[in-house]
Amino acid sequence: MESKLSVVAAPADIEPVQIAAKPAVAPTPVAPPSVEPDLRLVIEEGQAGSFVYKTIDRRTGEVVLQLPREEVLRMREAEAYVAGAVIATQA
């Protein structure tokens, strides 16, 4: 089996074209990993057998979430409070 290879040279009147190099692009900065909150759940027994659930940040001691909310607990302690008074059932 015979291989034929030929080399073709560019004619002398054609000048080589230089391609401008692409500017280097800095990599996109990666955001540092977010600090995960260190939370704990505390369940406290309230009045009349009810429970208060608190999510607390261990580092700061801040109450992140409380169920039922403090406003609801204050309403419940009021003398005029009647169960269901928060919801208007009649239009």
N, C-alpha and C positions, 0 to 999 in steps of 0.2 A: 504494500500500500504506500503510495507516494503522497507526501504532504506538500502542498504548495503554499508558500508564504510570501507575500509581497509587502513591501514597505512603501508607503506613499508619503512623500514629503510635501509640505505646503509650499506653494510657489513663493518666490522671494519677494514679490510685490505685496503680499498680504502680511500685515503687521499683527502680531499676537495681541489679543485683547486682555487687558488686566481687569479682573473683577475685584471690586473693593471688598475688603474683609468686613464681615458683619461685626458691629460693635459687641463687645462682651456684655451680656446681660447678667446683672447680679441676681442670684437666686432669691426667690420670694421668701421673705422672713417668715419663720414659723413661730406662731404665738406660743408662749410658754404654757405648759400644761396648767389648766386652771386648778386652783387649790380647792380640793373637795372639802365641803363643810363636814365637820366632825359633830354629828348630831346624835342626840339620844332622846328616847321617848320616856316621859315621866307620866304615870297615871296616878292621879290623886283622887281619893274618895271625897265627894262633896256632901252636901246636905241631903238627907232623905234617900241615901243609897245611890245618888247620882255620881257620875265620874267626870273628871276634868282631865283631858288629854293635852299634854304640852310637849312640843318639840323644842328642845333646848340645844343651843350651840355650846359644846363642851368648852371651847376655848374662851369664849366671852361671857358665858352664862346668860346670854340674851335669849328670851323666849321668841322663837321664830314663828311658831304657830300655836294657837290654843283653841281647843274646841270643848265645850261651847265658849264663845268669845266672852270677854269680861263684861261687855255691855249686857249680854243675855243673863249672866250670873247676877249682875246688879238688879236687873228687872225682876228676876226670880225672887230676890230678897225683899222686894217692895211689898208692902202690905196689900196694895190694891192689885197685885198680880194675880191673874187667873190663867190657868193652863190654856194655851191656844190664843191668848190675847194678841200675840204678835201677828197672826194671820187674819186678814179680813176675808171672811167667807161670804159676805153678802155684798152685792153690788149696789 
